[in-house]
Amino acid sequence: MIRGPDLGKLAELSKQVADRMARYPELVDVNPSLNLNTPELQVKLDRQRAADIGVRMTDVSDAVRLFYSGEDEITPL
């Protein structure tokens, strides 16, 4: 698996790697592919600082989920 932010470069590198791998007969089903169906968002937190100001990790994850997906559960009062 090759990862990175530049899709053009990833496609180029994966083709180069697949071409090299295809030279070895013991490696079968070498198939470079680009999967755009699994986007990833990474959030890095200073856990100690968050704890110091009373922010729980569940609060952060809920906020990120709401920001990213736009879905929220609203209950009537």
Backbone as numpy.savetxt, mean C-alpha at the origin, in Angstrom:
# Nx Ny Nz CAx CAy CAz Cx Cy Cz
8.10 -9.19 -5.85 7.25 -8.02 -5.85 8.15 -6.80 -5.85
7.86 -5.91 -6.76 8.60 -4.66 -6.86 7.63 -3.54 -6.55
8.00 -2.64 -5.65 7.12 -1.55 -5.25 7.80 -0.21 -5.44
6.99 0.82 -5.65 7.53 2.16 -5.76 6.48 3.12 -6.28
6.77 4.42 -6.22 5.77 5.42 -6.59 5.67 5.69 -8.09
6.67 5.32 -8.87 6.69 5.64 -10.31 6.25 4.42 -11.11
5.00 4.44 -11.61 4.45 3.28 -12.30 5.21 2.95 -13.58
5.67 3.96 -14.30 6.44 3.72 -15.51 7.72 2.97 -15.23
8.41 3.40 -14.19 9.66 2.74 -13.81 9.41 1.33 -13.31
8.33 1.15 -12.57 7.98 -0.19 -12.07 7.73 -1.15 -13.23
6.98 -0.70 -14.23 6.69 -1.55 -15.39 7.98 -1.91 -16.11
8.87 -0.94 -16.28 10.14 -1.18 -16.96 11.00 -2.18 -16.18
11.12 -1.98 -14.88 11.92 -2.87 -14.04 11.34 -4.28 -14.01
10.02 -4.38 -13.91 9.42 -5.71 -13.84 9.65 -6.48 -15.14
9.62 -5.79 -16.27 9.90 -6.46 -17.55 11.35 -6.91 -17.60
12.28 -6.07 -17.16 13.70 -6.44 -17.14 13.94 -7.65 -16.25
13.33 -7.65 -15.07 13.50 -8.76 -14.14 12.90 -10.04 -14.73
11.72 -9.93 -15.33 11.07 -11.10 -15.93 11.91 -11.66 -17.08
12.51 -10.79 -17.88 13.38 -11.24 -18.98 14.58 -12.02 -18.44
15.16 -11.53 -17.37 16.31 -12.23 -16.78 15.88 -13.56 -16.16
14.74 -13.55 -15.50 14.26 -14.78 -14.87 13.91 -15.85 -15.91
13.43 -15.42 -17.07 13.03 -16.36 -18.12 14.22 -17.15 -18.67
15.43 -16.70 -18.41 16.63 -17.42 -18.86 16.86 -18.72 -18.09
16.20 -18.86 -16.96 16.39 -20.03 -16.11 15.23 -21.00 -16.31
15.49 -22.19 -16.87 14.41 -23.12 -17.16 13.69 -23.63 -15.90
14.35 -23.58 -14.76 13.70 -24.05 -13.53 12.65 -23.06 -13.01
12.65 -21.85 -13.52 11.64 -20.86 -13.14 10.52 -20.90 -14.18
9.33 -21.16 -13.74 8.20 -21.27 -14.66 7.16 -20.21 -14.34
6.33 -19.93 -15.32 5.24 -18.96 -15.17 5.74 -17.58 -14.74
6.83 -17.14 -15.31 7.32 -15.79 -15.04 6.45 -14.84 -15.84
5.74 -13.98 -15.14 4.78 -13.11 -15.80 4.75 -11.75 -15.09
5.38 -10.75 -15.68 5.31 -9.43 -15.03 3.89 -8.87 -15.15
3.38 -8.38 -14.06 2.05 -7.79 -14.09 2.02 -6.59 -13.15
1.13 -5.70 -13.46 0.96 -4.51 -12.64 -0.45 -4.54 -12.09
-0.58 -4.56 -10.78 -1.89 -4.64 -10.15 -2.21 -3.30 -9.51
-3.19 -2.62 -10.07 -3.60 -1.32 -9.54 -4.85 -1.43 -8.67
-5.25 -2.66 -8.37 -6.49 -2.86 -7.61 -6.28 -2.88 -6.10
-5.07 -2.71 -5.65 -4.82 -2.74 -4.21 -4.05 -1.50 -3.78
-4.71 -0.35 -3.77 -4.01 0.86 -3.33 -3.63 0.75 -1.85
-2.59 1.43 -1.50 -2.09 1.36 -0.13 -1.82 2.76 0.39
-2.20 2.97 1.61 -1.93 4.23 2.28 -1.18 3.90 3.57
-0.04 4.49 3.75 0.73 4.26 4.97 0.74 5.53 5.80
0.42 5.37 7.07 0.42 6.49 8.01 1.42 6.14 9.10
2.40 7.02 9.28 3.40 6.79 10.33 3.16 7.82 11.42
3.04 7.32 12.64 2.68 8.15 13.78 3.76 8.13 14.84
3.91 9.21 15.50 4.75 9.26 16.68 3.86 8.80 17.83
3.90 7.53 18.13 3.00 6.95 19.13 3.16 7.58 20.51
4.39 7.86 20.87 4.63 8.45 22.19 4.01 9.84 22.28
4.20 10.63 21.23 3.63 11.98 21.24 2.10 11.93 21.26
1.54 11.02 20.47 0.09 10.86 20.46 -0.41 10.48 21.85
0.27 9.56 22.50 -0.12 9.14 23.85 0.00 10.31 24.82
1.05 11.10 24.65 1.27 12.25 25.54 0.12 13.26 25.47
-0.47 13.40 24.29 -1.58 14.37 24.17 -2.95 13.70 24.22
-2.96 12.40 24.56 -4.22 11.71 24.78 -4.94 11.22 23.53
-4.21 11.06 22.44 -4.82 10.55 21.21 -4.62 9.04 21.15
-5.73 8.32 21.03 -5.66 6.86 20.96 -5.46 6.42 19.51
-4.81 5.28 19.32 -4.58 4.76 17.98 -5.90 4.44 17.27
-6.91 4.02 18.01 -8.21 3.76 17.38 -8.82 5.05 16.83
-8.60 6.17 17.53 -9.10 7.46 17.03 -8.39 7.84 15.72
-7.09 7.59 15.67 -6.34 7.89 14.45 -6.81 7.01 13.31
-6.96 5.71 13.56 -7.38 4.81 12.49 -8.79 5.16 12.00
-9.67 5.52 12.92 -11.02 5.93 12.51 -10.98 7.19 11.65
-10.16 8.15 12.03 -10.05 9.39 11.27 -9.46 9.15 9.88
-8.44 8.31 9.81 -7.82 8.01 8.52 -8.82 7.26 7.63
-9.53 6.30 8.20 -10.51 5.54 7.43 -11.59 6.47 6.89
-12.08 7.38 7.71 -13.10 8.34 7.27 -12.56 9.25 6.17
-11.35 9.74 6.35 -10.74 10.61 5.36 -10.54 9.89 4.03
-10.06 8.65 4.11 -9.71 7.90 2.91 -10.94 7.36 2.17
-11.87 6.80 2.90 -13.01 6.15 2.25 -14.24 7.03 2.18
-14.32 8.04 3.05 -15.47 8.92 3.05 -16.70 8.31 3.65
-16.56 7.16 4.27 -17.72 6.50 4.87 -17.69 6.70 6.38
-18.84 6.95 6.92 -18.94 7.11 8.36 -20.28 6.56 8.79
-20.33 6.04 9.96 -21.55 5.51 10.52 -22.16 6.59 11.42
-23.37 7.01 11.12 -24.03 8.04 11.91 -25.23 7.41 12.59
-25.29 7.61 13.90 -26.42 7.07 14.64 -27.27 8.22 15.13
-28.59 8.07 15.03 -29.47 9.16 15.52 -29.41 9.27 17.04
-29.62 10.47 17.53 -29.63 10.69 18.98 -30.95 10.34 19.58
